[in-house]
Amino acid sequence: MKTSRRIFLAGAGAAAATAISSSAFGQNAIDDILSSTQRGNWDDQFDSRSSTQSGNVVSTSPIFSNTTLANTEQMLFQYQDLVARGGWQPVPANKALKLGMVDPDVEQLRRRLMISGDLSERAGISPAFDTYVDAALKRFQTRHGLPADGATGRFTYAAMNVSAPVRLGQLETNLGRLREFAGAFGARQVVVNIPAAQIEAMENDRVVTRHTAVVGKIDRQTPILNSRVHEININPYWNAPESIVRRDIIPLMRQNPNYLAENNIRILGPNGEVDPMTIDWSTEEAAKLRFRQDPGRINAMATTKINFHNQHAVYLHDTPQQSLFNEIERFHSSGCVRVQNVRDLVTWILRDTAGWDRRQIEQTIQAESDIKVPVTNPVPIYLAYVSAWAGDGVAHFRDDIYRLDGAAELQISTL
């Protein structure tokens, strides 16, 4: 699944040498600009060079679909043309620009947004950060997985100043990944896209529901794998992996001897429960024991655990730390995947499992007893790494958090 730096550079280099005689970028309207009360005095349609549809950025097509594969192949040709015509120049990244400001750097920002198809050339070049620039910047931010706040901050500048040849190479690399999964485009499946920190439940080539996710840290990566969801564990116990005991729990106990009691974590040895006060926390003696957290609201998996067989012992789960889903970069876990609105996903997975509708799930959660529910029709699940793709004529890019795409500037969150 990992694509080498050589493949990446080959894709970028070959594309940079390719010229296409006619522009591959179509013109199109952005509906929210047309409906703006501050639209301006001219009547021309505000258009986006990179889209052949209505200017919507979020696609309804799943990541794993023939539609996304075809759109990404077409976008590759468009970026080859863009690179052959010189790409874009870096934007000065030392000012926080936003709506209402007048600054010379806005002129370069306008040029950058025009070249990538986020701003119509008809908007013209001026130092004014007007409603057209605001909408174009929000569009750019959305398709790069950034908060669409219309302000040029650190992450927006970092994404904007990745060069066109590097973005082309990223598309080339990820097109190869999508082609590898072409045979896996099924009727019903769950796809975790690690770089996007997003989960899609799809059925019949349609996204049923999308979920924001939190995935593994750089040094504790969520693995790339495929399996089947065979069990839902409601109100699960949490058994801390040895790696977490060594890296997290032992250091925390050295700082706060009451940490285990405060978090409802028990130590289990071969002869039963072990008193934490009998352990020498200045050593790693405790790593040989089992640490189990009781079910409840502060449980590390909160209400739900989604199980699928894999050699890495990872799973999907709920979390008591809901605020993490609102962060720009969501790479905080130790390898497992936290799911926002997990009960919606669980209800969909258990659709064909008799006696487990949403009402029964909620009632069981309230009882706070550990229940394991076998899934009648195990659902295929893919933990995949796709950091660039296209949907409905729009190119999407994400942070190459695990450094698999072959270019240092693609690790936006580490810059």
Secondary structure, 3 states (H helix, E strand, C coil): CCCCHHHHHHHHHHHHCCCCCCCCCCCCECHHHHCCCCCCCCCCCCECCCCCCCCCCCCCCCCCCHHHHHHHHHHHHHHHHHHHCCCCCCCCCCCCCCCCCECCHHHHHHHHHHHCCCCCHHHCCCCECCHHHHHHHHHHHHHCCCCCCCCCCHHHHHHHCCCHHHHHHHHHHHHHHHHHCHHHCCCEEEEEECCCCEEEEEECCEEEEEEEEEEEECCECCCCEEEEEEEEEECCCEECCHHHHHHHHHHHHHHCCCHHHHCCEEEEECCEEECHHHCCCCCCHHHHCEEEECCCCCCCCCCEEEEECCCCCCCEECCCCHHHHHCCCCEEECCCEEECCHHHHHHHHCCCCCCCCHHHHHHHHHHCCCEEEEEEEEEEEEEECCCEEEECCEEEECCCCCCCCCCHHHCHHHC
